[in-house]
């Protein structure tokens, strides 16, 4: 029996997918005990061709290329889950850095040893070889106390059972029969929504440094803003679907966005209401100081002015992106009825419609 299915949902990852597949294929794990399912979301670059060439060059690996007509990651995950033959299922992005050759063994070993139905992994953004510059400074911002949720374990080195919501990635196949598949109306945060259902069903996640997979940071503030906007939309959809997922922290990015958006009005009214303008300026200064302090404590930028200021600005971009995505979805619900993929195409699929089509 296959012990593990590795699902790799991709769309337009031609630059990176071969390296990710090489890393999976180099794992010290019996080849007859795992399978790899690359699920392509109708890429418009050479992803499909790159994967096909890779498959031809690695006939010893039990791997297939599947079609994801829904294009979104949520749809791709479901295509993979439906086609999976493993008793455990792991989802790995197409552009990651897997250190060492023990990840697959750790997934199966820890799940069996701990009796865990869900595994969570640390996913720091400072992958080995990331050059000093904006990507590294953005990574520092995301890792800072103000750059991610206080309840998240995504950058933690904790070992033990934790809340699955923030960083789950591998599951017993049985949990999908119990709680359903990923919600295909989500273009982002589909994993968070799925993990919320796991949590509600009483499933905890086991996390360990042995499960570490490096992600890569965005390369500019503009791309970071776009990413965070998608995450903000996902958060809004999450709390609209699961009201109990709403917390005070959910509103924090929106509050920051509104605070910054008030700057022109505050400046225009400064002559009429000086005390209010002073209070507003003090609030802005306090936020800026907090962002600089939070960013400056990170080793990647510590002691350097320009990188620290860039990372502080990145924290502001994180908050504004999340806030804009959240507020635009809540205030303009019609605009979020169909989320959009990276190419701007609407996702109109229902959770149970995507088919698993082998195109290898």
Beta strands, then each sheet from edge to edge (+ up, - down):
strand 1: 4-10
strand 2: 34-40
strand 3: 63-67
strand 4: 88-91
strand 5: 118-121
strand 6: 160-162
strand 7: 168-172
strand 8: 205-208
strand 9: 357-358
sheet 1: 6+ 8- 5- 7+ 4- 1- 2- 3- 9+
end
